[in-house]
Amino acid sequence: VSLTGWLPSTMRILSVLFGVLTVAWTYRLGRDILSQQTGLFAVIILGTSPVFVWFMHEIRMYTLLSFLIVFDLWLYRRIIRDSDVSRLMWFGLFAATAGLLYTHYFSIFPLAAI
């Protein structure tokens, strides 16, 4: 707030940023798991979801939560599939998991699925 001010339109920038990052990482996760068409289909479903678009307009943590879930799933998949795993990936998985737990208590469900 000290950088942008107290206007609601400027405070929503962070939600929009994490929403766009969620869409991009959803494509990457779908592409890495199955195919490029799967990633594109997942992005179309997510990008046209009225709930997700509404959350991108909110000054809340919903888009951060969705980004961290997708990022955590992508990192976890990379770690269990690749033979050459760096410490940076392990640190990223730890940071994403800690961020999930600090963001919302419902994030325990995707972590339990992992």
Buried (B, 14 or more C-beta within 10 A) or exposed (E): EEEEEEEEEEEBEBBEBBBBBBBBBBBBBBBBBEEEEBBEBBBEEBBEEEEBEEBBBEEEBBBBBBBBBBBBBBBBBBBEEEEEBEEEBEEBBEBBBEBBEEBBEEBEEBBEEE
